[in-house]
Amino acid sequence: MKAKFLLFLLYLPFLLSAQGSRKVPLEWGEVPFTKYYSLEVKDGSGKVVYARKTKKTLLLVDLQNGMYEYRVGAVNSLEQVGWSK
């Protein structure tokens, strides 16, 4: 039987306007049949500044003031994940 899985992909830029750093909530909807989620945050230059595997759909990420983008991938039981573009 062919394995089926759903991917929830998110790619959103966001801007921190507060001085210094702060905890930023990153949240996404639950995806059925997901083993875990992969979260990746990149700074304005494209450098990955935060990467984590989690079973939660809400994380508080401590980030410095600046421009960031993040993406989320749902990983299935075969460890397959797709990333947003």
N, C-alpha and C positions, 0 to 999 in steps of 0.2 A: 504494500500500500504506500502510495506516495505521501510523504510528510507534507502537511499543510501548516502554514503559519501566517500570521498577520504582522505587518510592520507598521509601526507608528513612527513617523519621521517628522522631526521638527527642526526648523532652521530659522532662528529669529535673531536679528541684531538688537542690541539694547545698549543704552548709555547710562552710566552712573554719573549723576550730577553732584553728588555730595562730596565734600572734601575727604581725602584719605581713603580708607577702605570701609566696606560695610558688608553685611551678610545680605545676599540677594536671593530671594526665593525663586527657584526654577521648578515649574510644575507642568505636568502633562497628563493626559488621560490614560487610564488603564487599558491595556490591550489583552484580549483573551489569548490563552495558550502561550503566554510569554514566560520564559524561564527567568530572565532578568533584563534590565535595561542598561544600555551603555550611554553615558553622558560625556560630552566633550565640549569644553569651553576654550575658545581661541581669542587672543587679544587682537588689537587693530592691525598688527603686523602679520597675523596668521599663525603665530606661535601658540601651541597648545599650553594653556596655563592651568588646566584642571581636567582630569579624566578619572572617571569612576564607574564601576559596575555596581548596580543597586537593584533591589527588588521594590524599592519605594517609588512613588510617582511625584514626590516633592523632596527637594534637597535645598538646604541653605548653603550657599557657596560664598566664601569670604573673598571679595575681589577689591582691588585697588581702583581708584577713580580712573575712568577711561571708557573706551568703546570696545565691546565684546560681541561675539556671536556664539551661539551654541547649537548643538544638534543632539538628538536622542535617537537611539535605535533600539528596537525590541528584538531580543535574542531568543530564538526558539530552542527546543531540546536538542537539536543537532548543532547547536552553537553557530547558527547562521544569523547574520545581521546585515541589514542594509542601511546605508547612511543617506541622509538628505543631501541634495546637491547644492 
